Amino acid sequence: MNQRRWRWAAVLAVGAMLLGACSGDDADDDASDDGSDTTQETVEFQPAQDGESLLASVQEAGTLVCGVNDAVPGFGVIDEEGNFSGFDIDYCRVIAAAVLGDADAVEYRPLAAADRFTALQSGEIDVLVRNTTWTATRDGGEGAAFAMTTFYDGQGMMVRSGEYSSIDDMDGTSICVLSGTTTELNLASRFNAAGLTYEPLSFEDNDLLREAFISGQCDGWTSDKSQLAAVRSAYPDADGGPEALTILDETFSKEPLGPAVRDGDPQWYDAVNWAVISTIQAEEWGITSENVDDFLDSEDPEILRFLGQPAGEDNAVLDPGLGLSEDFAYEVISQVGNYGEIYERHVGPDTALGLERGLNDLYTEGGLLYPPPYR
């Protein structure tokens, strides 16, 4: 058993894992945990030790251990048969396809928000893909290294339809929020800045938060807008269904969500980062899971290099030194798809969440997705 798996066995023995559902954070439990979930957990940061990169360990093990949500529609859910699906789940598969050549070689590890960074630092997981917000504190003190953002989100407020039209109308209200998250901190900042009073009802578990909201204990529910959309889409018909809830227009925080790895291992970081980038680059060039084979005969040398094919005057295959196979992007796109396919499959306009691309579109379409050159 290699050291990485031994460490996980030790963690299990100590019982360090909690099933958390959600959203950016926590249990999404967090379904509304906010993808943002900035849980201020106490983690003593210890940089990765010199020596073998986690990339080699993962390739030796043949399996990627990915920290995820398991109860957030659109982002990470598990069905009755134990199958995981969602936007974040597909990015675990993207990384596995790039690193191992097999998108299905993933062991999903559901984590509570409070345990995410502990799991990352201890080696319980190889990568965290759980709607986690990139912040200075997490990048620094908590020792996480964030790859390219996969979902640009922002915090919002959900209320019962017809009760409030803006946050400025909510003076003296009670607000449901997951504890220990960026959501909780942003809520305080927004209300205090406007001179509004409110009663925060904090919950560590999203199921308890949902019950409190449904029972009328809270006037509003705050989280990342994507997570609120997920909650709204699955709101019980007995309680009025999705139409009974309204997500207010205002967005009062920036929540860049994406995969995170343990700091101090640049080779592993590069592998994860370029796996993500490959999905965006593929969409820019119009390469999909359906037509990727057609591009193997492209006359564009940049596309050929990207797909691991000989190109240029020397008819050579580009090896950028990432520690991945030269055709890793082909494996990613053929097995999982490009960014647009992943987005439309799980959270786009034709899904229950019905989210337009907005900031999560290519830079050529007014969004923020801008892949660096693969050269």
Sequence and secondary structure as in RCSB ss.txt:
>XXXX:A:sequence
MNQRRWRWAAVLAVGAMLLGACSGDDADDDASDDGSDTTQETVEFQPAQDGESLLASVQEAGTLVCGVNDAVPGF
GVIDEEGNFSGFDIDYCRVIAAAVLGDADAVEYRPLAAADRFTALQSGEIDVLVRNTTWTATRDGGEGAAFAMTT
FYDGQGMMVRSGEYSSIDDMDGTSICVLSGTTTELNLASRFNAAGLTYEPLSFEDNDLLREAFISGQCDGWTSDK
SQLAAVRSAYPDADGGPEALTILDETFSKEPLGPAVRDGDPQWYDAVNWAVISTIQAEEWGITSENVDDFLDSED
PEILRFLGQPAGEDNAVLDPGLGLSEDFAYEVISQVGNYGEIYERHVGPDTALGLERGLNDLYTEGGLLYPPPYR
>XXXX:A:secstr
  HHHHHHHHHHHHT       SSSSHHHHTTTTTT             SSS HHHHHHHHT EEEEE SEETTT
EEE TTS EESHHHHHHHHHHHHHHS TT EEEEE  GGGHHHHHHHTS SEE SS B  HHHHTTT EEE S S
EEE EEEEEETTT SSGGG TTEEEEEETTSHHHHHHHHHHHHTT  EEEEEESSHHHHHHHHHTTS SEEEEEH
HHHHHHHHT  GGGT GGGEEE S   S EEE  EEETT HHHHHHHHHHHHHHHHHHHTT  TTTGGGGGG S 
HHHHHHTT  BTTTTB    SSSS TTHHHHHHHHT  HHHHHHHHTSTTSSS    TTSSBGGGTSSB      
